[in-house]
Amino acid sequence: MSADAIVHVYIDFPADENAAPGLAILREDARREGKRYSFEDVLLISEVVPTSSARKDYDDCTAKYGRYGIPIYLVVDPYAQEAVLHTQPTATGYIAAHTHAYGTGKLPIPLADGRTFTLDLDELPRPEAEGDTG
């Protein structure tokens, strides 16, 4: 993982709406203030849906991240075995949402600063089987 992809970083949004997403990719010149970064430094936020019924929780995040202009919001859903890439933020969410199935190779995601983040759709998390003791 490169230095600019940060896991469980605290991000400050206006009106005390803070977040600690699963993964954030920040601008290369992002500066931390204490233990937090500003939402203005974020190029991509990604979350993994934690349970089969949690998808609705991400509707709130989709609206929030779009409202604050986060360029890319990526939702990884192990239960549906898909990744949903939200782009073109608006005041109420995102204009575009593209669904990519697990097991379909590498997905290059262009970032606003010219770099590319590549998501390997063959290596995404899957839910553990019931009764699987490992």
Summary of the structure (lengths in Angstrom):
residues: 134
radius of gyration: 14.9
end to end distance: 26.1
largest distance: 46.2
contacts: 356
relative contact order: 0.14
helix: 15%
strand: 42%
